[in-house]
Amino acid sequence: QVQLVESGGGLVQAGGSLRLSCAASGRTFSSYIMGWFRQGPGKEREFVAGITWSGSNTRYVDSVKGRFTISRDNAKKTMYLQMNSLKAEDTAVYYCAASTGRTILSPYDYWGQGTQVTVSS
């Protein structure tokens, strides 16, 4: 099994920045495709960003392109989401997830508990 723990959420003003971290407990972290999802109030969960095991390929939902950057440090078993130019629409619970699939769009098998990000407008 693998456990994922998110951190770095909080309250930030519109236009500000926030960096989320996801720490994994598994010994084979480098073999997982990793991703960030979010669920806003009254909304369904949506894919935000994903990254392959080597970090060579990334994918973002259109609404965050140019503002968010996903990265990973396999040595530290940690994934990051740098969020800049935050908007009120970014307010959501952000979830870290891991996939045993071969692509970023493959199903995700493991999930963290989530961290709240609130952007004041």
C-alpha positions as CSV (number, residue, x, y, z in Angstrom):
1,Q,0.0,0.0,0.0
2,V,0.9,3.6,-0.3
3,Q,-0.2,6.6,1.8
4,L,-0.4,10.1,0.5
5,V,-0.5,13.2,2.7
6,E,-1.1,16.7,1.3
7,S,0.0,19.9,3.0
8,G,0.4,23.6,2.2
9,G,-3.2,24.6,1.8
10,G,-4.6,27.7,3.4
11,L,-6.2,31.1,2.9
12,V,-4.6,33.4,0.3
13,Q,-5.7,36.6,-1.5
14,A,-6.6,36.6,-5.2
15,G,-3.5,37.0,-7.3
16,G,-1.3,35.4,-4.6
17,S,0.6,32.1,-4.6
18,L,0.6,28.9,-2.7
19,R,2.6,25.7,-2.9
20,L,1.1,22.3,-2.1
21,S,3.1,19.3,-1.2
22,C,2.2,15.6,-1.3
23,A,4.3,13.2,0.7
24,A,4.2,9.5,-0.2
25,S,5.1,6.6,2.2
26,G,5.6,3.9,-0.5
27,R,9.0,2.6,-1.4
28,T,8.2,2.6,-5.1
29,F,7.1,6.2,-5.4
30,S,9.1,6.7,-8.6
31,S,7.0,4.0,-10.4
32,Y,3.7,5.9,-10.0
33,I,2.2,8.5,-12.2
34,M,1.1,11.3,-9.9
35,G,-1.6,13.9,-10.1
36,W,-3.6,16.6,-8.4
37,F,-7.3,16.8,-8.3
38,R,-9.7,19.3,-6.7
39,Q,-13.3,19.6,-5.6
40,G,-14.9,23.0,-5.2
41,P,-18.0,23.7,-3.1
42,G,-21.0,22.0,-4.8
43,K,-18.9,20.7,-7.7
44,E,-17.6,17.3,-8.7
45,R,-14.0,16.3,-8.5
46,E,-11.9,17.4,-11.4
47,F,-8.4,16.7,-12.7
48,V,-6.0,19.6,-12.2
49,A,-2.5,18.4,-13.2
50,G,-0.5,15.2,-13.7
51,I,3.1,14.1,-14.1
52,T,4.8,11.0,-15.3
53,W,7.2,9.0,-13.1
54,S,10.3,10.6,-14.6
55,G,8.8,14.1,-14.6
56,S,9.4,14.4,-18.4
57,N,5.7,14.8,-19.2
58,T,3.0,16.9,-17.6
59,R,-0.6,17.7,-18.3
60,Y,-2.9,20.5,-17.0
61,V,-6.6,21.3,-17.1
62,D,-7.1,24.4,-19.3
63,S,-8.2,26.6,-16.5
64,V,-4.8,26.5,-14.7
65,K,-2.4,26.4,-17.6
66,G,0.3,29.1,-17.3
67,R,-0.5,29.6,-13.6
68,F,0.1,26.2,-12.0
69,T,3.2,24.0,-12.2
70,I,3.4,20.4,-11.1
71,S,6.7,18.8,-10.2
72,R,8.1,15.8,-8.3
73,D,11.1,14.8,-6.3
74,N,11.4,11.1,-6.3
75,A,14.3,11.1,-3.9
76,K,12.1,12.8,-1.3
77,K,9.0,10.9,-2.4
78,T,7.2,14.2,-2.7
79,M,5.1,15.9,-5.4
80,Y,4.4,19.6,-5.6
81,L,1.9,22.0,-7.1
82,Q,3.0,25.6,-7.3
83,M,0.0,27.8,-7.7
84,N,0.4,31.4,-8.9
85,S,-2.0,34.1,-9.8
86,L,-4.7,32.4,-7.8
87,K,-8.3,33.1,-8.5
88,A,-11.4,32.8,-6.4
89,E,-12.5,29.9,-8.7
90,D,-9.4,27.9,-7.5
91,T,-11.0,27.6,-4.1
92,A,-11.4,23.8,-3.5
93,V,-10.2,20.9,-1.6
94,Y,-7.1,19.7,-3.4
95,Y,-6.3,15.9,-3.5
96,C,-3.0,14.2,-4.2
97,A,-3.4,11.0,-6.2
98,A,-1.2,8.2,-7.6
99,S,-1.8,5.9,-10.6
100,T,-0.3,2.5,-11.5
101,G,-1.3,3.1,-15.1
102,R,1.0,4.0,-18.0
103,T,-0.3,7.5,-18.8
104,I,-1.4,10.6,-16.9
105,L,-5.0,9.9,-18.0
106,S,-5.0,6.4,-16.6
107,P,-7.2,5.7,-13.6
108,Y,-5.8,6.8,-10.2
109,D,-5.7,4.2,-7.5
110,Y,-4.5,6.0,-4.3
111,W,-5.7,9.2,-2.8
112,G,-4.7,11.6,0.0
113,Q,-7.2,13.1,2.4
114,G,-7.1,16.5,0.8
115,T,-6.0,20.0,1.8
116,Q,-8.2,23.1,1.7
117,V,-7.3,26.0,-0.5
118,T,-9.3,29.2,-0.1
119,V,-8.8,32.2,-2.3
120,S,-10.4,35.4,-1.2
121,S,-11.9,37.6,-3.9
